[in-house]
Amino acid sequence: MTRLTVPFFSQARTFERIWPDIRSQVEEVFEDGKFSHSTRVRALEQALAAYTGARHVIGVNSGTDALVLLLKACGLRPGDRVLVPAYSFVATATSVVHAGGEPVFADVDPDSYALDPARVPDGALDGTRFVMPVHLFSRMADMAALTAFASARGLELVEDSAEGIGMRQAGVHAGLHGRGGVLSFFPGKTLGALGDAGAVLTDDPGIAERVAALRHHGRTGRTLGHFPGISHESVLPGHNSKMDDLQAAILLARLTVLDGDIRRRADLAARYDRRLRGLPGITRLPRLTGAPDEVFYVYLIETDHRDALAGHLAAGGIGTEVYYPRPLHLQPCFARLGHRPGDFPAAEAAAGRALALPLYPDLTDEQADRVCDAVEEFLTRKVSA
C-alpha cells in the first residue's frame, strides 16, 4: 500500500503549536476531578456562545446526538415528517428516525449542494412539520429563501449546521436562523476534538432547557458538575449524551486559533482555485465568493473521472475522500421509502462525481501544489487520450 505523503487530513502540526494551551486546559480537568459534564464543558459552552452569538449553547457527545436532541426539544412527534436534502451525510436523515420522525427527501441546488425549495417534489409536504436544511462543505444554504419557504407553509425550521462553525448570513451564525442548529466537533471538522463531541445552538430558552435535560437522562435544574444530584428525578425520558471534559478542553484550546485556521483554509482554497480552474475534465469547482457564509471545511471538485482520479492520486501518495457516494434516498436503510435512481438527479450527479481534495491548516503550499500537479497531470492525459 502506498504511504500517503499528503494525507487527506492531519492536525499534528496544529497540536504541536498549541500544546501549551492544550496542556493548561487538560490540567484544569484533572484539578477539577470530574471528567464528564463539568467545568470545561461549561467554559466551552460560554466561549461558543460568545463566538457564534447564540443565547444558549448546550454541549453534547456528538453532532448526531445534537440533531436528535434538537428535534425532540423542538417538539417533533412520533411519525412527524421532516424535509431534508437527498445529498448529505446519512446522520442528517437517521437523526430524524432516532428522534421518532420520518425523513422526506428533496433535491439540492447543484452549486451549493443545499436543499433547494424550488425542487421540493409535489406531495412532499403532506403531513410535513419540519424542514431541516444542511450547510455542506464551504457554504450555507440560502436561509432567506428557506425561511420564507418554511414560513409560507407553516413549517418549523431547524438547521443541520454540523459543518457550519464560523459561517454567517446577514450577520447571523449558522444554526441560528430558525429554532436552532447544531455543531459537530468530529476530529476532521473545522473545529475538531480528539474524538466525538457536538453542541446545540439556539436562542430559545425553552429549547435550551429541554436539550439540557435530554442530554443527561431527562434531569432538569443544575446538572453540569453536580454529581451529588445524579439520582434525582427525571422529568423526560432522556439520553446519556454528556460531553467529556477532555474533549471540551481540546476544543477550548483550538477555539483560540479558529479564525486563523479559517483564513488558512481560505488561502488554500484560493490556491487550488487558481491552479485547477479551466482544467479539462473538471465539471465543477467551488464558487469562491469571500462572503461571510464561506468557510472551507472541504474543497470539493466534480469530475466524470472521479474514481480513476482518486486512484491516481492515491498511487502518488495523496489522500482524498468521496462525499457522499450514495445519496440518502438510495441508502439501504431507507429502501422502505420506495425511491429509485433518477428521483433526485442533482443529488445523484454529485454523489457520482464529487471528490474532496486535502484541505486543512497544516497543509503546506508545497503539498497543495503537489496535489494540483497530480490532478492536472491525470486530467490532461485522460481528456486528451
VENFEN-V418680 format. One line per field, one symbol per residue. phi: phi as a letter, one per 40 degrees, with the letter a starting at -180 (. if undefined). burial: 1 if it has 16 or more other ideal C-beta (glycine too) atoms within 10 Angstrom, else 0. A space follows every 10 residues. Layout:
BEGIN
phi=???
burial=???
END
This chain:
BEGIN
phi=.ccccbccaa bccdcccbdd cccccccccc ccgbbagbcc ccccdccccc ccgccbbbcb cacccdcccc ccccgcbdgd cbcbccbacc cdccccccch bbcbcbcbcc ccgcdbdcbc cdgcccgcbb bbcbcbgaac ccccccccdc ccbgccbbbc bdccdgcabf gbcdgbcbci abbbbddccd bbcbacaaab bacccccdcc cccccbggcb gcbdgbcdcc cccbcbccbb bccccccccc ccccccbccc ccccdccccc cdcccccgcc gccabdccbg cccbbccbbb bbacbdcccc ccccccgbcb acbbcbcccb cdcbdccgcb dhcbcccccc ccbcbccdaa dcccdccccc ccdcccdccc ccccc
burial=0001011111 1001000100 1100110110 0001011111 1011101100 1101011111 1111111111 1111010001 1111111110 1111110110 1111111111 0111111011 0000100111 1111111111 1110110011 0000111111 1111111110 0111111111 1111110011 1111011111 1111001111 1111111011 0011000000 0000000110 1111111111 1111101100 1101110110 1100110010 1100110100 0011111111 1110110011 0110010111 1111001111 1001000010 0011011111 1011111111 1110001101 1101110110 01000
END
